[in-house]
Amino acid sequence: MISNQILQNTIDGLKTITRVELCVVDTDGKVVAATDDRMEKNKTDVLDFAASPADSQEIQGFQYFKIFDEQQLEYILIITGTGENLYMIGKMAAFQIQNLLVAYKERFDKDNFIKNLLLDNLLLVDIYSRAKKLHIQTDAKRVAMIIETGKGKDNNVLELLRTYFGTNSKEFVTAVDESSVIVIKELADGEGNKEIDKAARGMEQLLRKEEIENIRIAYGTVVGEIKEVSRSYKEAKMALDVGKIFFDDRNIVAYSELGIGRLIYQLPIPLCKMFIKEIFGGKSPDDFDEETLTTIYKFFENSLNVSETSRQLFIHRNTLVYRLDKLQKSTGLDLRVFEDAITFKIALMVVKYMKYMETFEY
């Protein structure tokens, strides 16, 4: 549960403060952390002490202290030297490590709870009873955020974000798969997408400073009950996927900003193929030459404004009209007519979605 490295860092810090050599061993007498290698040859004394009823004991110039985790013996602390002052130092060090165990166990329990909550593995009654036991507020405003990088779920990313929010924050940072890290962010009254977006940009900047690339962040809608956090997580997952298809130029995408892309993403592929065949016959927008596609996208960018589009394309107005007429003859759709333009725009998005899904399948 708690790593040997954390125990080593802890006793190194205690040694710096107290100037006393310390060693932590498990119940089998195996050393897990030590400030002096010479303290590693006390296995017999450790096993005898572990079997005794005493909580502390002095043996041959060393003092031994038991460290419990919920009344279960977890570790034994050894310090060099004897005397009242060293006994007090040993008791304080044992107390510090025991508190560390409690903190990490609580963190592990909370992390496990959040994972099961996100994956809908808990009954409603279990959600509230476990939240109460773990001292997690059930009616706070929260939002699920997913952070994906080119490295997948890099443990470095997970720990960086945990450090970024701090151990005393109300945010939960976890992972449920091998591709991303999840942050459950708590919001104050009156806070919304503006504050969420600010938090997302803060995380992005942090990861970029660590030279982590291909960062994409997506988030769901704000929920007011802990039982709804899984819904916000599912929305964030959809926002991440839809963002890759239709907003590939954006690193941060909100579920509430997906627009028609959200609807297209939920269409079955056979229905999409039927729609494209109905609009373009046996053709596909991929069959259009680059000049035609550039004209189409620029025309949409300029809200179907012929004059502005021709100006940005550096072509005469009549040349643009000629291209639009040519497109109308081949597809039956006149992009200068709003309904036809909407149909064409949706068709382009559907094709983009189909191409993405084909890539995903393979």
N, C-alpha and C positions, 0 to 999 in steps of 0.2 A: 504493500500500500504506500509506504513512504520509502523513497529511494535511499540507498546507501550514501549517495553523493550529498543528499540533503543533510543526513546525519553527520557526515564528515564536515560539511560546512558549518554546522551548528557547533560541534565540539571544537573546531578550529577557532571559532569566534569566542567560545567560552574560555579556551586556553589563553587567547590574547588578553582577555579581561582579567582572568584569575592567576595566570602564570602557573597553572597546574596541569600536569599531563592527564589526559582522559582517554578512556577506551570504552566502546560499546560493543557488547557481544550478544548473540542470540541465545536461546535456551539450550542449544546444542553445544555451546561453547565456541562457536565460530565468530571470529572478529568481523564486524561489519563496518567499523570506523575506529580510527585510533590516531592520536597525535604523536605517539612514540611506538615504534615497532617492537621495542623491548617488552611492551606490556602484553604481547600476544601469546606468551607461554604460560598462562595461568589457567588452562582448560580444566584441569582436575579440580582446582579450587572453585572455579566457576560452577561446575556441575554439582559439587557438594553444597555450595551456597544456594543454588537454584532449588535443590531438593529440601533445603531446610525451611522451617517456618518463619525465619527472621526476614525482615524487610531490608535490613542493612547489617553489615558485619565487617569487622577488621581482621584481615588475615595476612600475616607476614609482610607488614609494611604497606599493604594496599587496603583501600576501603571499597566495599561492594554495596551497591544499591539496586534494588529491584524496581523495574519500570513496568507498570501494568496498563493494559488496555481493557477497560471494563472488567476488572478483577481477574483478567487473564494475563499471566506473566508473559511479557513480550520481549523485553531486553534486560540486560544487566549492565549497569554502569560501573566502571572501575576507575578509581583515581589514585594517584601515587601519593603516599604519605599518610600520616596519622595526626591526631589532635583535633581539638574542638573546632578550630577555624576551618580545617579541611573537611571535617564532617559536615559543617554548615554549607560549605561550597558544594560538596557532593549532593546534598539534599536539594539545593537550589538547582543544580544542573539536571538532576533526575526529574525534578518538577517541570523544568523547561522542556525537556524532551517528551515528557508525558503529555504536556499541553500541545506540543507539536503533533503528536500522534492523534490526539482528539481533533485538532484542526484539520489534519489531512483526511481523517476518516470522515468527518462531516463534509468536507469538499468532495470526497469520493461518493458518498451517499447522495449528495445533491446532484452531482454529475450524472449518476446512474438514474436518478429520478427524472431529470430533465431529458435524458435520452429516451427513456420509456414514454415520457409525456409526448415528445415530438413524434414518436413512431406509433402513437395510439395503442400502446401496450397496457394501458391502465384503465381499470373501471372507474367510473365517475366517483364512487365513494372512496376508492383508493387514492385518487388524486388529492382530494381534500384532506383525508386523514394523514397521508404521508407529507403533504405540504405543511400541515400544522406541526407535525413531529419535527420536521426539518427547519421550522421557523421561517417558512417562505410565505410572504403575503399573497393571499389568493385573489384579491380584488385590485391589484395594481395594474396600471396601463403598461402594456408591453408590446414589443414588435420583434419578429424574428428576422434576422439578417444572415445571409449566406455569403461567405467570402471564398472565392475560388481563385487559385493561382495556377501558373503553368506547371508547378511541381505537385499538383494534387494536394492531398491532405498532408502537408509537410509538418512534422512535429514541431519544427522551429516556428512555423507560422502560428500554430496553436499556442505555444508558450509565449511567443511575442505578444499575442493579443491578450492572453491572460495577464501578463505583466502590465500591458497598456492600461487595462481597466483596474488593475489592483485587486488584492485579496479582500479588501473591505467594501468593494463596490457591490451594487445590487444587480449587476449584469452577470449572466451565466455564459461561459464560453466552453463549447464542447464540440464533438464531432460524432456523426452517426454512420459515416461511410468513408471511403478512401479518397474522395475527390474534393472535399470542402470542409471548412470550419464554420460553425454556427454560433452566432452571438444572439442571446435573448436580452434585448436592451429594455430597461425600465424607463418610463417617461413620467415627468411631472405633469400636473394639471396644466392644460393650455399648450403643452408641447405637441408637435406633430411632425409632418414630413420635413419641415425646414430643419428641425433639430436632428432628425434621423439622418438626413442628407449630410449635415455637418459632421456627425459622428462617423459616417461612411467615409467621408473625405479625410478625416483624421486617421482612420485605419489605413486608408490607401497610402497616405503620405508616410506613415510609419513603416509600412512594408517596402515602399520604394526606397527609403533610406537604407534598408537592409539589402538592397539590390535584388529584391524579389519582383519578378516581372509577370506580365499577362494577368494582372489583377482584375477580377470582375466581382462586383458586389451587388446583390439584389436584396430587396426587403419587401415583406408583405404589408398588410394593413395593421393598424393599431387595434389591439383587443383589450378588453377590460377585465376579463376573467382568466384565471390560469388554465381552465379547461379548454380555452379557445386558442392557446398558444400554438397547438399543432396545426390549426387552420392557417394562422399567419405564416407558419413554416412551409406549408404546402403552397401558399401563394408566392412565397419567396422563391421556392424551387421553380415554379412556373415562370416567374419573372426572369430568373436566370436563363432559362431555356429560350423563352420568347425574345429576350434581349439579344441573345446570340444570333437569332435569325433576323430580326427586324431592326435592331438598334446596335449593330456591331461596332458602331463608332463611339458608343458610350460605355464607360466603365462602371457606372452606377445606374441601376434601373429600379424603379419602384413599380410594384404590382398595379397601383392605381393609375399609372401612366401608360399602360400597355395598349389601351384603345382596342381597335379592331383586330390587332395582332393576337390578342387573347382569345378571341372567338375562332380565328383561323386555326390556331394551335390545337384547338379541341376537335377539329373536324377529322373524320376518318379519311385515310388516304384514298380509298375507292371513290368517295364522294367528291374529293378534290379533283381526281382525274376526270370524272364525269363532267364537272363544272368547266374545266379547262377545254375539254373536247367540245363542249357546247359553245364556248366563247370563240375559240380559235380554230375549230374544226380539227384537222389533222396536224396543225402547226403548233408551235410553242414560241413564247417570247424569246427563247434562246436562239431561234432561227433568224431573228431580226439582226441586221448589221449594226455595228457599233454606232454609226452616225444616227440611225433611227432610235436606238435605245437612249443615246445621249439627249436627243431632241425630246423624247417622251419624258424622261426624268426631269429635265430642265423646265419643261412646260408645267409639270406638276409642282415643282418647287416654286414657280411664280404664279401659282393659283390660276392657271389657265389664261394668263395674260399674254396675248400674242406679241404686243409691242415690247414688253420687258424681256420676254424670252428671246426674241430675235436680237435685241440689243446685247444680251449676255452671251449669246452664241456667235456674235459678230457676223450675222447674216442679214440679208434684206428681209423685210416683212413678207414679201411675196414668196421668197424661198421657203420660209417657215410654213406658209399657207400651202405651198405645193407639197411639202413633206407630210403635212397633216392630211391633205386630200389623198395622197398615195397610201397612207396608213389606213384611211377609212375604206378605200377600195379593197385592200387585202384582208381586213378584219371585219368590216361592216360597222365599225365603231368610230364615231366622230368625237375626238377628244375636246372639241370646242363646245360640245353639248354636255351639260353637267352629269346627267344620268349615265351617258356613255363613258365619261371620264371616270366616274366612280366605279363602274363595272370593270374598266380596264385596270384601274389601280388595284382593286381587290384581286383581280386575276394575276397580276404581277406578284402580289404578296403570297398568293396561294402557290404559285410556281416556286417561289423562294423557299417556302415552307416544305414543299415536297422534295426539293433538292437537298435541304438540310436533313430531312428524315432518311433519305436514301443514304447519305453519308454516314449517318448515325447507325444505320442497320449494318453497314459493312465495317 
